[in-house]
């Protein structure tokens, strides 16, 4: 009966165990995920609570084993064992509620951390995508501006001797590039020579 009171005392501790709201949680600058994470106890407090629950579970089992050994010293063993078992079931029920509450909180913390890390990764990916789009649009606008400038130069030189000369130069350079490409395609390695016939 004394150990049952100890476990119940643990319940009171678990019910009293909580987190005081921090000053940063009321700040409008703090994001929603940071507010959600600040609502949970720190990792040290969670480790302490986990250790306490494990210790209580061990004490419960040790008490039950001690009570069972003690029952064999009595004349009415069966009745004593049933009472010890009932005390264990009652204390286990109370302790199990605490453990379930603690495990649910741990799952919430883990889920919030996962959500935050996914949001950070998505934010980084969106930033990289935006930078790539910005770089592509800058390159496209530069190419467009260069092509427009070239068209204006061509239009201004059209009909002049200088314009005709530059046009023939561009055509000659293009013709030369086409010929070199054809030669490269045509000049593949020759096949191995045929064997010499024997007489």
MARRO-16342 format. One record per residue (C-alpha): residue in one letter; x, y, z. Coordinates in Angstrom, 2 decimals, decimal comma. Layout:
# residues N
<lodren><r>A</r><xx>X</xx><yy>Y</yy><zz>Z</zz></lodren>
...
This chain:
# residues 199
<lodren><r>X</r><xx>0,00</xx><yy>0,00</yy><zz>0,00</zz></lodren>
<lodren><r>X</r><xx>2,90</xx><yy>2,31</yy><zz>0,69</zz></lodren>
<lodren><r>X</r><xx>4,26</xx><yy>1,85</yy><zz>-2,87</zz></lodren>
<lodren><r>X</r><xx>0,86</xx><yy>2,55</yy><zz>-4,40</zz></lodren>
<lodren><r>X</r><xx>0,93</xx><yy>5,91</yy><zz>-2,66</zz></lodren>
<lodren><r>X</r><xx>4,39</xx><yy>6,53</yy><zz>-4,13</zz></lodren>
<lodren><r>X</r><xx>3,09</xx><yy>5,86</yy><zz>-7,62</zz></lodren>
<lodren><r>X</r><xx>0,11</xx><yy>8,11</yy><zz>-6,99</zz></lodren>
<lodren><r>X</r><xx>2,55</xx><yy>10,76</yy><zz>-5,78</zz></lodren>
<lodren><r>X</r><xx>4,25</xx><yy>10,29</yy><zz>-9,15</zz></lodren>
<lodren><r>X</r><xx>0,90</xx><yy>10,99</yy><zz>-10,83</zz></lodren>
<lodren><r>X</r><xx>0,59</xx><yy>14,24</yy><zz>-8,96</zz></lodren>
<lodren><r>X</r><xx>4,11</xx><yy>15,13</yy><zz>-10,05</zz></lodren>
<lodren><r>X</r><xx>3,27</xx><yy>14,29</yy><zz>-13,63</zz></lodren>
<lodren><r>X</r><xx>0,12</xx><yy>16,38</yy><zz>-13,50</zz></lodren>
<lodren><r>X</r><xx>2,03</xx><yy>19,26</yy><zz>-11,95</zz></lodren>
<lodren><r>X</r><xx>4,84</xx><yy>18,81</yy><zz>-14,44</zz></lodren>
<lodren><r>X</r><xx>4,43</xx><yy>21,34</yy><zz>-17,20</zz></lodren>
<lodren><r>X</r><xx>6,01</xx><yy>24,20</yy><zz>-18,99</zz></lodren>
<lodren><r>X</r><xx>5,64</xx><yy>27,81</yy><zz>-18,13</zz></lodren>
<lodren><r>X</r><xx>4,92</xx><yy>29,98</yy><zz>-21,16</zz></lodren>
<lodren><r>X</r><xx>8,02</xx><yy>31,75</yy><zz>-22,38</zz></lodren>
<lodren><r>X</r><xx>8,22</xx><yy>35,42</yy><zz>-23,19</zz></lodren>
<lodren><r>X</r><xx>9,08</xx><yy>34,71</yy><zz>-26,81</zz></lodren>
<lodren><r>X</r><xx>5,84</xx><yy>32,79</yy><zz>-27,38</zz></lodren>
<lodren><r>X</r><xx>3,84</xx><yy>36,01</yy><zz>-27,04</zz></lodren>
<lodren><r>X</r><xx>6,01</xx><yy>37,87</yy><zz>-29,56</zz></lodren>
<lodren><r>X</r><xx>4,31</xx><yy>38,29</yy><zz>-32,96</zz></lodren>
<lodren><r>X</r><xx>7,66</xx><yy>37,90</yy><zz>-34,74</zz></lodren>
<lodren><r>X</r><xx>8,03</xx><yy>34,24</yy><zz>-33,70</zz></lodren>
<lodren><r>X</r><xx>6,76</xx><yy>31,79</yy><zz>-36,33</zz></lodren>
<lodren><r>X</r><xx>4,01</xx><yy>29,26</yy><zz>-35,65</zz></lodren>
<lodren><r>X</r><xx>6,39</xx><yy>26,30</yy><zz>-35,54</zz></lodren>
<lodren><r>X</r><xx>8,64</xx><yy>28,05</yy><zz>-33,03</zz></lodren>
<lodren><r>X</r><xx>5,61</xx><yy>28,83</yy><zz>-30,87</zz></lodren>
<lodren><r>X</r><xx>4,51</xx><yy>25,20</yy><zz>-31,05</zz></lodren>
<lodren><r>X</r><xx>8,00</xx><yy>23,99</yy><zz>-30,10</zz></lodren>
<lodren><r>X</r><xx>8,22</xx><yy>26,46</yy><zz>-27,19</zz></lodren>
<lodren><r>X</r><xx>4,99</xx><yy>25,00</yy><zz>-25,78</zz></lodren>
<lodren><r>X</r><xx>6,80</xx><yy>21,71</yy><zz>-25,14</zz></lodren>
<lodren><r>X</r><xx>9,27</xx><yy>21,00</yy><zz>-22,32</zz></lodren>
<lodren><r>X</r><xx>12,98</xx><yy>21,10</yy><zz>-23,02</zz></lodren>
<lodren><r>X</r><xx>14,89</xx><yy>17,96</yy><zz>-23,90</zz></lodren>
<lodren><r>X</r><xx>16,48</xx><yy>17,84</yy><zz>-20,43</zz></lodren>
<lodren><r>X</r><xx>13,05</xx><yy>17,97</yy><zz>-18,79</zz></lodren>
<lodren><r>X</r><xx>11,78</xx><yy>15,25</yy><zz>-21,13</zz></lodren>
<lodren><r>X</r><xx>14,78</xx><yy>13,05</yy><zz>-20,35</zz></lodren>
<lodren><r>X</r><xx>14,20</xx><yy>13,61</yy><zz>-16,64</zz></lodren>
<lodren><r>X</r><xx>10,52</xx><yy>12,64</yy><zz>-16,98</zz></lodren>
<lodren><r>X</r><xx>11,41</xx><yy>9,54</yy><zz>-19,00</zz></lodren>
<lodren><r>X</r><xx>13,92</xx><yy>8,49</yy><zz>-16,35</zz></lodren>
<lodren><r>X</r><xx>11,33</xx><yy>9,07</yy><zz>-13,60</zz></lodren>
<lodren><r>X</r><xx>8,71</xx><yy>6,95</yy><zz>-15,40</zz></lodren>
<lodren><r>X</r><xx>11,24</xx><yy>4,16</yy><zz>-15,95</zz></lodren>
<lodren><r>X</r><xx>12,21</xx><yy>4,29</yy><zz>-12,28</zz></lodren>
<lodren><r>X</r><xx>8,56</xx><yy>4,16</yy><zz>-11,20</zz></lodren>
<lodren><r>X</r><xx>7,93</xx><yy>1,20</yy><zz>-13,51</zz></lodren>
<lodren><r>X</r><xx>10,92</xx><yy>-0,64</yy><zz>-11,98</zz></lodren>
<lodren><r>X</r><xx>9,77</xx><yy>0,17</yy><zz>-8,43</zz></lodren>
<lodren><r>X</r><xx>6,30</xx><yy>-1,12</yy><zz>-9,28</zz></lodren>
<lodren><r>X</r><xx>7,70</xx><yy>-4,45</yy><zz>-10,51</zz></lodren>
<lodren><r>X</r><xx>10,10</xx><yy>-4,74</yy><zz>-7,57</zz></lodren>
<lodren><r>X</r><xx>7,28</xx><yy>-4,09</yy><zz>-5,11</zz></lodren>
<lodren><r>X</r><xx>5,10</xx><yy>-6,71</yy><zz>-6,77</zz></lodren>
<lodren><r>X</r><xx>7,89</xx><yy>-9,32</yy><zz>-6,59</zz></lodren>
<lodren><r>X</r><xx>8,52</xx><yy>-8,44</yy><zz>-2,95</zz></lodren>
<lodren><r>X</r><xx>4,79</xx><yy>-8,72</yy><zz>-2,16</zz></lodren>
<lodren><r>X</r><xx>4,62</xx><yy>-12,10</yy><zz>-3,90</zz></lodren>
<lodren><r>X</r><xx>7,57</xx><yy>-13,41</yy><zz>-1,84</zz></lodren>
<lodren><r>X</r><xx>5,91</xx><yy>-12,05</yy><zz>1,28</zz></lodren>
<lodren><r>X</r><xx>2,66</xx><yy>-13,86</yy><zz>0,41</zz></lodren>
<lodren><r>X</r><xx>4,39</xx><yy>-17,24</yy><zz>0,65</zz></lodren>
<lodren><r>X</r><xx>5,09</xx><yy>-16,47</yy><zz>4,31</zz></lodren>
<lodren><r>X</r><xx>1,34</xx><yy>-16,18</yy><zz>5,03</zz></lodren>
<lodren><r>X</r><xx>-1,13</xx><yy>-18,99</yy><zz>5,65</zz></lodren>
<lodren><r>X</r><xx>-3,61</xx><yy>-17,70</yy><zz>3,00</zz></lodren>
<lodren><r>X</r><xx>-1,26</xx><yy>-17,49</yy><zz>0,00</zz></lodren>
<lodren><r>X</r><xx>-3,92</xx><yy>-17,26</yy><zz>-2,72</zz></lodren>
<lodren><r>X</r><xx>-5,79</xx><yy>-14,36</yy><zz>-1,14</zz></lodren>
<lodren><r>X</r><xx>-2,54</xx><yy>-12,47</yy><zz>-0,55</zz></lodren>
<lodren><r>X</r><xx>-1,42</xx><yy>-13,04</yy><zz>-4,15</zz></lodren>
<lodren><r>X</r><xx>-4,76</xx><yy>-11,80</yy><zz>-5,49</zz></lodren>
<lodren><r>X</r><xx>-4,52</xx><yy>-8,65</yy><zz>-3,37</zz></lodren>
<lodren><r>X</r><xx>-0,94</xx><yy>-8,04</yy><zz>-4,50</zz></lodren>
<lodren><r>X</r><xx>-2,00</xx><yy>-8,56</yy><zz>-8,10</zz></lodren>
<lodren><r>X</r><xx>-4,91</xx><yy>-6,10</yy><zz>-7,70</zz></lodren>
<lodren><r>X</r><xx>-2,58</xx><yy>-3,48</yy><zz>-6,19</zz></lodren>
<lodren><r>X</r><xx>-0,18</xx><yy>-4,00</yy><zz>-9,09</zz></lodren>
<lodren><r>X</r><xx>-2,98</xx><yy>-3,67</yy><zz>-11,67</zz></lodren>
<lodren><r>X</r><xx>-4,25</xx><yy>-0,45</yy><zz>-10,06</zz></lodren>
<lodren><r>X</r><xx>-0,78</xx><yy>1,09</yy><zz>-9,81</zz></lodren>
<lodren><r>X</r><xx>0,05</xx><yy>-0,09</yy><zz>-13,35</zz></lodren>
<lodren><r>X</r><xx>-3,13</xx><yy>1,56</yy><zz>-14,65</zz></lodren>
<lodren><r>X</r><xx>-2,16</xx><yy>4,90</yy><zz>-13,09</zz></lodren>
<lodren><r>X</r><xx>1,43</xx><yy>4,66</yy><zz>-14,30</zz></lodren>
<lodren><r>X</r><xx>0,31</xx><yy>3,61</yy><zz>-17,78</zz></lodren>
<lodren><r>X</r><xx>-1,81</xx><yy>6,78</yy><zz>-18,08</zz></lodren>
<lodren><r>X</r><xx>1,29</xx><yy>8,86</yy><zz>-17,33</zz></lodren>
<lodren><r>X</r><xx>3,38</xx><yy>6,90</yy><zz>-19,82</zz></lodren>
<lodren><r>X</r><xx>0,74</xx><yy>7,29</yy><zz>-22,53</zz></lodren>
<lodren><r>X</r><xx>0,53</xx><yy>11,03</yy><zz>-21,91</zz></lodren>
<lodren><r>X</r><xx>4,32</xx><yy>11,31</yy><zz>-22,05</zz></lodren>
<lodren><r>X</r><xx>4,56</xx><yy>9,19</yy><zz>-25,23</zz></lodren>
<lodren><r>X</r><xx>1,84</xx><yy>11,26</yy><zz>-26,91</zz></lodren>
<lodren><r>X</r><xx>3,78</xx><yy>14,43</yy><zz>-26,11</zz></lodren>
<lodren><r>X</r><xx>6,97</xx><yy>12,86</yy><zz>-27,51</zz></lodren>
<lodren><r>X</r><xx>5,13</xx><yy>11,98</yy><zz>-30,73</zz></lodren>
<lodren><r>X</r><xx>3,82</xx><yy>15,55</yy><zz>-31,00</zz></lodren>
<lodren><r>X</r><xx>7,32</xx><yy>16,94</yy><zz>-30,54</zz></lodren>
<lodren><r>X</r><xx>8,72</xx><yy>14,56</yy><zz>-33,16</zz></lodren>
<lodren><r>X</r><xx>5,93</xx><yy>15,48</yy><zz>-35,61</zz></lodren>
<lodren><r>X</r><xx>6,52</xx><yy>19,20</yy><zz>-35,06</zz></lodren>
<lodren><r>X</r><xx>10,28</xx><yy>18,79</yy><zz>-35,63</zz></lodren>
<lodren><r>X</r><xx>9,57</xx><yy>16,86</yy><zz>-38,82</zz></lodren>
<lodren><r>X</r><xx>7,14</xx><yy>19,53</yy><zz>-40,04</zz></lodren>
<lodren><r>X</r><xx>9,68</xx><yy>22,24</yy><zz>-39,31</zz></lodren>
<lodren><r>X</r><xx>12,52</xx><yy>20,46</yy><zz>-41,13</zz></lodren>
<lodren><r>X</r><xx>10,28</xx><yy>19,78</yy><zz>-44,16</zz></lodren>
<lodren><r>X</r><xx>9,24</xx><yy>23,44</yy><zz>-44,22</zz></lodren>
<lodren><r>X</r><xx>12,89</xx><yy>24,53</yy><zz>-44,07</zz></lodren>
<lodren><r>X</r><xx>13,83</xx><yy>22,17</yy><zz>-46,92</zz></lodren>
<lodren><r>X</r><xx>10,88</xx><yy>23,36</yy><zz>-49,00</zz></lodren>
<lodren><r>X</r><xx>11,81</xx><yy>26,98</yy><zz>-48,31</zz></lodren>
<lodren><r>X</r><xx>15,41</xx><yy>26,35</yy><zz>-49,43</zz></lodren>
<lodren><r>X</r><xx>14,21</xx><yy>24,54</yy><zz>-52,57</zz></lodren>
<lodren><r>X</r><xx>11,84</xx><yy>27,39</yy><zz>-53,41</zz></lodren>
<lodren><r>X</r><xx>14,65</xx><yy>29,92</yy><zz>-52,97</zz></lodren>
<lodren><r>X</r><xx>16,96</xx><yy>27,94</yy><zz>-55,27</zz></lodren>
<lodren><r>X</r><xx>14,17</xx><yy>27,60</yy><zz>-57,84</zz></lodren>
<lodren><r>X</r><xx>13,47</xx><yy>31,34</yy><zz>-57,70</zz></lodren>
<lodren><r>X</r><xx>17,18</xx><yy>32,12</yy><zz>-58,12</zz></lodren>
<lodren><r>X</r><xx>17,41</xx><yy>29,76</yy><zz>-61,10</zz></lodren>
<lodren><r>X</r><xx>14,35</xx><yy>31,35</yy><zz>-62,72</zz></lodren>
<lodren><r>X</r><xx>15,78</xx><yy>34,82</yy><zz>-62,09</zz></lodren>
<lodren><r>X</r><xx>19,13</xx><yy>33,83</yy><zz>-63,65</zz></lodren>
<lodren><r>X</r><xx>17,36</xx><yy>32,26</yy><zz>-66,64</zz></lodren>
<lodren><r>X</r><xx>15,23</xx><yy>35,37</yy><zz>-67,19</zz></lodren>
<lodren><r>X</r><xx>18,32</xx><yy>37,61</yy><zz>-66,96</zz></lodren>
<lodren><r>X</r><xx>20,15</xx><yy>35,43</yy><zz>-69,51</zz></lodren>
<lodren><r>X</r><xx>17,12</xx><yy>35,38</yy><zz>-71,82</zz></lodren>
<lodren><r>X</r><xx>16,72</xx><yy>39,16</yy><zz>-71,62</zz></lodren>
<lodren><r>X</r><xx>20,44</xx><yy>39,60</yy><zz>-72,35</zz></lodren>
<lodren><r>X</r><xx>20,22</xx><yy>37,30</yy><zz>-75,39</zz></lodren>
<lodren><r>X</r><xx>17,13</xx><yy>39,17</yy><zz>-76,57</zz></lodren>
<lodren><r>X</r><xx>18,88</xx><yy>42,52</yy><zz>-76,14</zz></lodren>
<lodren><r>X</r><xx>21,95</xx><yy>41,27</yy><zz>-78,03</zz></lodren>
<lodren><r>X</r><xx>19,80</xx><yy>39,92</yy><zz>-80,87</zz></lodren>
<lodren><r>X</r><xx>17,88</xx><yy>43,18</yy><zz>-81,02</zz></lodren>
<lodren><r>X</r><xx>21,10</xx><yy>45,20</yy><zz>-81,13</zz></lodren>
<lodren><r>X</r><xx>22,44</xx><yy>42,97</yy><zz>-83,92</zz></lodren>
<lodren><r>X</r><xx>19,22</xx><yy>43,44</yy><zz>-85,90</zz></lodren>
<lodren><r>X</r><xx>19,50</xx><yy>47,21</yy><zz>-85,52</zz></lodren>
<lodren><r>X</r><xx>23,10</xx><yy>47,13</yy><zz>-86,73</zz></lodren>
<lodren><r>X</r><xx>22,15</xx><yy>44,90</yy><zz>-89,67</zz></lodren>
<lodren><r>X</r><xx>19,26</xx><yy>47,17</yy><zz>-90,55</zz></lodren>
<lodren><r>X</r><xx>21,48</xx><yy>50,28</yy><zz>-90,40</zz></lodren>
<lodren><r>X</r><xx>24,18</xx><yy>48,66</yy><zz>-92,56</zz></lodren>
<lodren><r>X</r><xx>21,74</xx><yy>47,16</yy><zz>-95,06</zz></lodren>
<lodren><r>X</r><xx>22,28</xx><yy>48,57</yy><zz>-98,53</zz></lodren>
<lodren><r>X</r><xx>25,76</xx><yy>49,94</yy><zz>-97,77</zz></lodren>
<lodren><r>X</r><xx>28,99</xx><yy>48,45</yy><zz>-98,92</zz></lodren>
<lodren><r>X</r><xx>30,08</xx><yy>47,88</yy><zz>-95,36</zz></lodren>
<lodren><r>X</r><xx>26,83</xx><yy>46,03</yy><zz>-94,60</zz></lodren>
<lodren><r>X</r><xx>27,17</xx><yy>43,84</yy><zz>-97,68</zz></lodren>
<lodren><r>X</r><xx>30,77</xx><yy>43,06</yy><zz>-96,78</zz></lodren>
<lodren><r>X</r><xx>29,84</xx><yy>42,03</yy><zz>-93,19</zz></lodren>
<lodren><r>X</r><xx>26,93</xx><yy>39,97</yy><zz>-94,48</zz></lodren>
<lodren><r>X</r><xx>29,25</xx><yy>38,08</yy><zz>-96,87</zz></lodren>
<lodren><r>X</r><xx>31,74</xx><yy>37,56</yy><zz>-94,03</zz></lodren>
<lodren><r>X</r><xx>29,02</xx><yy>36,00</yy><zz>-91,80</zz></lodren>
<lodren><r>X</r><xx>27,83</xx><yy>33,80</yy><zz>-94,65</zz></lodren>
<lodren><r>X</r><xx>31,41</xx><yy>32,69</yy><zz>-95,37</zz></lodren>
<lodren><r>X</r><xx>32,00</xx><yy>31,85</yy><zz>-91,69</zz></lodren>
<lodren><r>X</r><xx>28,76</xx><yy>29,87</yy><zz>-91,60</zz></lodren>
<lodren><r>X</r><xx>29,68</xx><yy>28,04</yy><zz>-94,86</zz></lodren>
<lodren><r>X</r><xx>33,13</xx><yy>27,20</yy><zz>-93,46</zz></lodren>
<lodren><r>X</r><xx>31,60</xx><yy>25,83</yy><zz>-90,22</zz></lodren>
<lodren><r>X</r><xx>29,16</xx><yy>23,69</yy><zz>-92,26</zz></lodren>
<lodren><r>X</r><xx>32,00</xx><yy>22,29</yy><zz>-94,42</zz></lodren>
<lodren><r>X</r><xx>34,11</xx><yy>21,44</yy><zz>-91,37</zz></lodren>
<lodren><r>X</r><xx>31,16</xx><yy>19,63</yy><zz>-89,84</zz></lodren>
<lodren><r>X</r><xx>30,61</xx><yy>17,60</yy><zz>-93,04</zz></lodren>
<lodren><r>X</r><xx>34,32</xx><yy>16,74</yy><zz>-93,21</zz></lodren>
<lodren><r>X</r><xx>34,31</xx><yy>15,55</yy><zz>-89,62</zz></lodren>
<lodren><r>X</r><xx>31,32</xx><yy>13,34</yy><zz>-90,33</zz></lodren>
<lodren><r>X</r><xx>32,89</xx><yy>12,02</yy><zz>-93,54</zz></lodren>
<lodren><r>X</r><xx>36,34</xx><yy>11,40</yy><zz>-92,10</zz></lodren>
<lodren><r>X</r><xx>35,54</xx><yy>8,50</yy><zz>-89,89</zz></lodren>
<lodren><r>X</r><xx>38,19</xx><yy>5,86</yy><zz>-89,30</zz></lodren>
<lodren><r>X</r><xx>38,54</xx><yy>3,64</yy><zz>-92,31</zz></lodren>
<lodren><r>X</r><xx>37,68</xx><yy>-0,01</yy><zz>-91,99</zz></lodren>
<lodren><r>X</r><xx>40,45</xx><yy>-2,55</yy><zz>-91,47</zz></lodren>
<lodren><r>X</r><xx>42,13</xx><yy>-3,63</yy><zz>-94,75</zz></lodren>
<lodren><r>X</r><xx>41,17</xx><yy>-6,88</yy><zz>-96,33</zz></lodren>
<lodren><r>X</r><xx>43,50</xx><yy>-9,80</yy><zz>-95,76</zz></lodren>
<lodren><r>X</r><xx>45,97</xx><yy>-10,60</yy><zz>-98,50</zz></lodren>
<lodren><r>X</r><xx>44,87</xx><yy>-13,68</yy><zz>-100,44</zz></lodren>
<lodren><r>X</r><xx>47,22</xx><yy>-16,61</yy><zz>-100,24</zz></lodren>
<lodren><r>X</r><xx>48,22</xx><yy>-18,50</yy><zz>-103,39</zz></lodren>
